[in-house]
Amino acid sequence: MKRLFALVLALCLLAGCGPQLDRYPRVEAQAPSYTPQVLTIDVPRDADQTALDGVSQLAAAILDLSGGAVTLEVIPSQDPASALLHGATHLALVDSARLVEAEPSLAFLDWPFLAESVDQWLTVMGAEDGVVRGNLPLRRALGGEVIGLWYGGRTVLLCRSSFYETIGFAGTSLGVLSDRAGTDFFQGIGEDLEAKVLCLGTAEELLELFEEKEVKYAEYPLDQLDPDALPEELKYLEDTAHRVEGHWLVLGEGVDEETARLLRAAAASVPQTVLDARTRQEEELFQALEDRDVEVRRGDYAALHRAARDYFRRGGDSAECDRRTLERLMGLVG
């Protein structure tokens, strides 16, 4: 009986009694088809090799995701943000100072000791729909949408003698960068921590004051420190990372939505690579300093972070920052 049933089933299938699988062919999902086009990205004329390598990776990702249809042309520019605002380019790479210039309420991007680490700063400031990327006044001021944040370097503390975190700047002379958005904030922290003398200046001026022993501690951008031209007075370097530089990828308003989705997807592949590359460079620089008898020190700097947050909670240097943003920042950084 079982043989007879199997034979009948087979005959039915051959005769067309069974399901007609060939009537329902599997349809493969197709990738979007992009119109061949050349997009442009304006980058600062003085952009370093790490930033340029990030732009090259972005261009490669765009080419790959578009199936070779969309290419990216790099244009060195004196003012990428201005080019974007006036519709002269599709993408722009701008630094934090330019963002603050466009929207003063973002001055917190340069407030020292607000975040406890580079990773935390990047996570908080680069969050999608966060305090920066979700800022509508910034989008209007730039004429574009921030779609990526790349690590641009850190500021450290140069020391003529040992720095004790529990004492902070009490009774000492402190050099503070004068050409940064967070200068008043750092002055406020210094006063709270009873710094005896506060000196303001550019990186070059602070280095001169440091060499002349006018300041005991001076903040300084790490990437501007030359291991082959160090001041003799430099004995210690505190890797405070108390200010973090960001390079912001901004997408112009004139790009159609399908292409915009492509660019957002391509942009997502770049930040970690740039972070890894720049971190390697910094570690190599730290080693070069150690080889020249400069002790590189790292701590948690809890007292400095606490002073920054206390000053922050009192509303210091936050007149331009709306209360909602202040609350979101405090919730994010603790």
C-alpha positions in Angstrom: 0.0 0.0 0.0 2.8 2.4 0.9 4.4 1.7 -2.5 1.2 2.4 -4.3 0.7 5.7 -2.4 4.2 6.9 -3.3 3.7 6.0 -6.9 0.4 8.0 -7.1 2.0 11.0 -5.4 4.9 11.0 -7.9 2.5 10.8 -10.9 0.5 13.7 -9.5 3.6 15.8 -9.2 4.6 14.9 -12.7 1.1 15.7 -14.0 1.1 19.1 -12.3 -1.1 18.3 -9.3 1.6 19.5 -6.9 2.6 23.1 -6.1 4.1 25.0 -9.1 7.3 26.2 -7.5 8.6 27.6 -10.8 5.7 30.1 -10.7 7.3 31.8 -7.7 10.9 32.4 -8.5 13.0 33.9 -5.7 13.7 37.5 -6.2 17.2 38.7 -5.1 17.3 42.0 -3.2 18.9 44.7 -5.4 21.1 47.4 -4.1 20.0 51.0 -4.9 21.1 52.2 -8.3 22.9 55.6 -8.1 23.2 58.2 -10.8 26.9 58.6 -11.8 28.0 61.8 -10.2 31.0 63.6 -8.7 30.6 65.1 -5.2 33.0 67.5 -3.6 34.3 67.8 0.0 36.1 71.0 1.2 38.8 70.4 3.8 41.0 72.9 5.6 44.2 73.8 3.7 46.2 72.9 6.8 44.5 69.5 7.5 47.1 67.0 8.6 47.8 63.6 7.1 45.5 61.7 9.5 42.5 63.8 8.5 43.3 63.5 4.9 43.6 59.7 5.2 40.1 59.8 6.8 38.8 61.7 3.8 40.4 59.1 1.5 38.7 56.3 3.4 35.4 58.2 3.1 35.9 58.5 -0.7 36.7 54.8 -1.0 33.6 53.8 1.0 31.3 56.1 -1.1 32.7 54.5 -4.3 32.3 51.0 -3.0 28.7 51.5 -1.6 27.6 53.2 -4.8 28.9 50.4 -7.0 31.4 52.9 -8.5 28.8 55.4 -9.5 29.6 58.2 -7.0 33.1 59.6 -6.6 34.4 62.2 -4.2 36.7 65.1 -5.1 38.8 66.8 -2.4 39.1 70.5 -2.4 41.5 72.3 -0.1 39.8 75.4 1.3 40.5 78.4 3.4 36.9 78.1 4.9 35.1 74.9 4.2 32.1 75.9 6.4 31.6 79.0 4.3 31.8 77.0 1.1 29.1 74.6 2.4 26.8 77.5 3.6 26.9 79.1 0.1 26.2 75.8 -1.7 29.7 75.6 -3.2 30.4 72.1 -2.0 28.5 69.0 -0.9 30.5 68.1 2.2 32.8 70.0 4.5 35.3 69.0 7.2 35.4 71.7 10.0 36.9 72.0 13.4 35.1 72.6 16.7 36.1 76.3 16.8 34.2 76.8 13.5 31.1 75.1 15.0 31.2 77.4 18.0 31.6 80.4 15.7 28.5 79.3 13.8 26.5 78.5 17.0 27.9 80.1 20.2 25.7 77.8 22.4 28.2 75.0 21.6 31.0 76.6 23.6 30.9 73.5 25.8 32.8 71.7 23.1 36.0 73.3 24.4 35.2 73.3 28.2 38.2 71.7 30.0 37.8 68.7 32.3 34.2 68.3 31.4 34.5 64.7 30.1 36.7 62.1 31.9 38.3 60.7 28.7 38.7 61.2 25.0 36.3 58.2 24.4 33.6 59.8 26.6 33.9 63.2 24.9 33.6 61.6 21.4 30.7 59.4 22.5 28.8 62.3 24.1 29.5 65.0 21.5 29.1 62.7 18.5 25.9 61.0 19.5 23.2 61.0 16.8 20.4 63.4 17.8 22.7 64.4 20.7 23.7 67.8 22.0 25.5 68.7 18.7 24.1 66.6 15.9 20.6 67.3 17.2 21.1 71.0 17.4 18.8 72.7 14.9 20.2 76.2 15.2 23.6 74.8 14.3 22.1 73.0 11.2 20.6 76.3 10.1 23.8 78.2 10.7 26.0 75.7 8.8 23.5 75.0 6.0 24.0 71.3 6.6 23.8 68.3 8.8 26.6 67.0 10.9 27.0 63.3 10.0 30.3 62.4 11.6 32.8 63.3 14.3 36.5 62.5 14.0 39.1 62.7 16.8 41.4 65.7 16.2 43.8 65.5 19.1 44.0 66.5 22.8 45.4 69.2 25.1 47.8 68.2 27.8 49.5 69.9 30.8 53.2 70.8 30.7 54.8 70.8 34.1 58.1 72.2 35.5 57.7 70.1 38.6 55.4 67.3 39.9 51.7 67.9 39.7 49.6 66.6 42.6 46.0 66.1 41.7 44.8 66.5 45.2 46.3 70.0 45.4 45.6 71.0 41.9 46.7 74.5 41.0 46.7 75.9 44.5 49.3 78.6 45.0 50.9 78.1 41.6 51.1 79.9 38.3 49.0 78.5 35.5 49.1 79.2 31.8 45.8 79.1 30.0 45.2 79.1 26.2 43.6 82.4 25.3 42.4 81.6 21.8 40.0 78.8 22.8 36.3 78.9 23.4 36.7 77.5 27.0 39.2 80.0 28.2 36.9 81.7 30.7 35.8 78.3 31.9 39.4 77.3 32.6 40.0 80.6 34.4 37.0 79.9 36.6 38.3 76.5 37.5 41.8 77.9 38.2 40.4 80.5 40.5 38.3 77.9 42.3 41.4 75.8 42.8 43.2 78.9 44.1 45.8 79.3 41.4 48.1 82.2 42.5 48.7 83.6 39.0 46.7 83.0 35.8 48.5 83.8 32.5 46.7 83.9 29.2 48.4 83.4 25.8 48.5 81.4 22.6 50.3 78.1 22.5 53.5 79.8 21.4 53.2 82.5 24.1 52.6 80.0 26.8 55.6 77.9 25.8 57.7 81.0 26.0 56.3 81.8 29.5 57.0 78.2 30.5 60.6 78.5 29.3 61.0 81.7 31.2 59.6 80.1 34.3 56.8 82.5 34.5 54.3 79.6 34.8 54.7 76.3 36.6 52.0 74.6 34.6 50.8 75.3 31.1 48.2 73.7 28.9 49.4 72.9 25.4 48.0 71.1 22.3 49.8 67.7 22.2 50.2 67.7 18.4 52.1 70.9 18.5 54.8 69.6 20.9 58.1 68.9 19.1 60.2 66.2 20.9 63.3 67.6 19.2 62.7 71.2 20.5 61.5 70.7 24.1 62.1 73.4 26.7 64.7 72.4 29.2 62.2 73.2 32.0 59.8 70.5 30.9 60.1 67.6 33.4 56.7 66.1 33.4 53.7 65.9 31.0 50.3 65.2 32.5 48.1 63.5 29.9 45.0 65.2 31.2 43.2 65.2 27.8 41.2 68.0 29.3 40.3 69.6 26.0 39.5 67.4 22.9 39.6 68.6 19.4 36.9 67.4 17.0 36.8 67.3 13.2 33.2 67.4 12.1 31.9 66.0 8.8 29.0 68.2 7.6 26.6 67.2 4.7 25.1 70.1 2.7 21.4 70.7 2.3 21.5 70.4 -1.5 22.2 66.7 -1.6 19.2 64.5 -2.6 17.9 62.1 0.1 19.1 58.9 -1.6 22.6 60.2 -2.0 22.5 61.5 1.6 21.7 58.0 2.9 24.7 56.7 1.0 27.0 59.4 2.5 25.7 58.8 6.0 26.5 55.1 5.6 29.9 55.8 4.2 30.7 58.3 7.0 30.0 55.6 9.6 33.1 53.7 8.6 35.6 56.5 9.2 35.7 57.7 12.9 37.2 54.6 14.5 39.9 54.4 11.9 40.9 58.0 12.5 40.8 57.5 16.2 43.0 54.5 16.0 45.5 56.2 13.7 45.7 59.4 15.8 46.0 57.5 19.1 49.0 55.5 17.7 50.6 58.8 16.7 50.1 60.1 20.2 51.5 57.0 21.9 54.6 57.3 19.6 55.0 60.9 20.7 54.7 60.0 24.4 57.4 57.4 23.9 59.6 60.0 22.2 59.1 62.3 25.2 60.0 59.5 27.6 63.2 58.8 25.6 64.1 62.5 26.3 63.6 62.1 30.0 60.2 63.7 30.2 58.0 61.7 32.4 54.5 61.2 30.9 51.9 60.7 33.7 48.3 59.7 33.6 45.8 60.0 36.5 42.1 60.2 37.0 42.3 63.9 37.8 39.1 63.6 39.9 39.6 66.9 41.7 39.9 68.8 38.4 36.8 67.1 37.0 35.0 67.8 40.2 36.0 71.5 40.1 34.9 71.7 36.4 31.5 70.2 37.1 31.0 72.4 40.2 31.8 75.5 38.1 29.5 74.2 35.4 26.6 73.6 37.8 26.9 77.1 39.1 26.3 78.3 35.5 29.9 79.5 34.9 30.6 80.4 31.3 27.2 79.0 30.2 25.3 82.1 29.4 25.1 81.1 25.7 24.1 77.5 26.5 20.4 76.8 27.1 19.3 75.1 30.3 18.0 72.0 28.5 21.4 71.4 26.9 23.2 72.0 30.2 20.9 69.4 31.8 21.6 66.9 29.1 25.3 67.4 29.3 25.3 66.9 33.0 23.3 63.7 32.7 25.7 62.4 30.1 29.0 63.2 31.8 27.9 62.5 35.3 
